[in-house]
Each structure stands twice: as structure tokens, then as C-alpha cells.
């Protein structure tokens, strides 16, 4: 069980007086999951969910981004973000792209080469 439905059920059980442990048992989910969402507002939850969906959206472009990073080893995450916006008309936050690119660089051992400015 994921998403807003789970969040809503946790909040409903909290409202009627369930403890975190009882809520976890009732919903058959981990108590740490309940704790994570226990005091979260609906706006905070939506923001977190939106962030996760953005990263999933980036996975659609994983192969393309990897090719860019291989072809242009000095490329920054900001440039990747700009190219995605230019070429694919995606509305993605630079910080989200930065985290995603960092993960790809680590996973595929794609070292960023510092550009030699001033030459």
C-alpha cells in the first residue's frame, strides 16, 4: 500500500486515537513508515510524492543522460537540466536533476572531469 491512500489511512487512525504501533498492525505496514508520516501535513506529503515522481520521470531519460555524461565528461547537472528542458520540454527542478545525475555518476562510475577554464 503506497501513496496518498496509505497517508490518509494513517491520519484517520491517528485521529480516532490509534497508537503508531496499532496503526502499523492495522494497516500491515512497518511502524517506521507510520512514524515517517504520523506528523506530516498533507501538503508536505504531496511535496514528497511530487519529488519522488519527478525522479521516476528522470529514469525515462536515464540512457540519454548517461550518453551525454559519457560524451561530455565536463557536463554539469545544471547543463543536463537545461538540455532536458530544451530538448524534451520537461519541467524539472535543477536540484532533482543534480541528485539524479550524482547517483548515475556513482552507479556507472562516470567521473566528472573539471573543465579547464581560462585556457
Secondary structure, 3 states (H helix, E strand, C coil): CCCHHHHHHHHHHHHCCCCHHHHHHHHCCCHHHHHHHHCCCHHHHHHHHHHHHHHHHHHCCHHHHHHHHHHCCCCCHHHHHHHHHHHHCCCCCHHHHHHHHHHHHHHCCCCCCCCCCCC
